[in-house]
Amino acid sequence: MDYKEKKIGGHMSEIDVQGDLTLLEAELKTLTEQLQKLEEQRVQLITKLQQLQGAAAYLRGKQEPTPDQTVAEALEEKKEEESTDNE
């Protein structure tokens, strides 16, 4: 930010502290408000994401297994039975 100095008696001596402070405080307020809005949007997005993930997981659970999944599950069960028999 540029500091504007006032000419007093031909000399550059006084900085407009109050004016600069007012500008800085206004900018701080604006940035704080923007950050709060972004935080609210972030929370809303996280909530929506969690809801969609839950709905997708529910639907995956309702889905009929594909032939590949059925074969893979059968092989896994067979391995578990063999390992239990060997103990």
C-alpha positions in Angstrom: 0.0 0.0 0.0 1.3 3.5 -0.9 1.8 5.8 2.0 0.8 9.3 1.0 2.7 12.0 2.7 1.4 15.5 3.1 3.5 18.5 2.3 3.9 20.8 5.3 5.9 23.9 4.7 7.4 22.4 1.5 8.6 19.3 3.4 7.4 15.7 3.1 6.8 14.9 6.7 3.4 13.5 7.7 2.0 10.0 6.7 -1.7 9.7 6.5 -1.8 7.0 9.2 -5.6 7.2 9.9 -6.5 7.0 6.2 -4.2 4.0 5.7 -5.4 2.3 8.8 -9.0 2.8 7.7 -8.2 1.3 4.3 -6.4 -1.7 5.9 -9.3 -2.3 8.3 -11.8 -2.3 5.4 -9.7 -4.7 3.5 -9.3 -7.0 6.6 -13.1 -7.0 7.0 -13.7 -7.8 3.3 -11.2 -10.7 3.4 -12.6 -12.0 6.7 -16.1 -12.1 5.2 -14.8 -13.8 2.0 -13.1 -16.4 4.2 -16.3 -17.1 6.2 -18.3 -17.6 3.0 -15.7 -20.0 1.6 -15.7 -21.9 4.9 -19.5 -22.2 4.7 -19.2 -23.5 1.1 -16.5 -26.0 2.2 -18.7 -27.4 4.9 -21.6 -27.7 2.5 -19.4 -29.5 0.0 -18.1 -31.9 2.6 -21.7 -32.7 3.7 -22.9 -33.2 0.2 -19.8 -35.4 -0.6 -20.5 -37.6 2.5 -24.1 -38.0 1.6 -23.3 -39.0 -2.0 -20.6 -41.5 -0.8 -23.2 -43.0 1.6 -25.8 -43.3 -1.1 -23.3 -44.8 -3.5 -22.2 -47.4 -0.9 -25.8 -48.3 -0.2 -26.5 -48.8 -3.9 -23.4 -50.9 -4.3 -24.6 -53.1 -1.5 -27.9 -53.5 -3.3 -26.3 -54.3 -6.7 -26.3 -57.9 -7.9 -22.7 -59.3 -8.0 -21.2 -59.6 -11.4 -19.9 -63.0 -12.6 -16.3 -61.9 -11.9 -17.2 -60.9 -8.3 -19.0 -64.2 -7.8 -15.9 -66.2 -9.0 -13.6 -64.1 -6.9 -15.7 -64.5 -3.8 -15.9 -68.3 -4.3 -12.1 -68.5 -4.6 -11.7 -66.5 -1.5 -14.1 -68.7 0.4 -12.3 -71.8 -0.8 -8.9 -70.3 0.4 -10.4 -69.6 3.8 -11.8 -73.1 4.1 -8.4 -74.6 3.1 -6.6 -72.5 5.6 -9.1 -73.5 8.3 -8.8 -77.2 7.4 -5.0 -77.0 7.7 -5.1 -75.7 11.3 
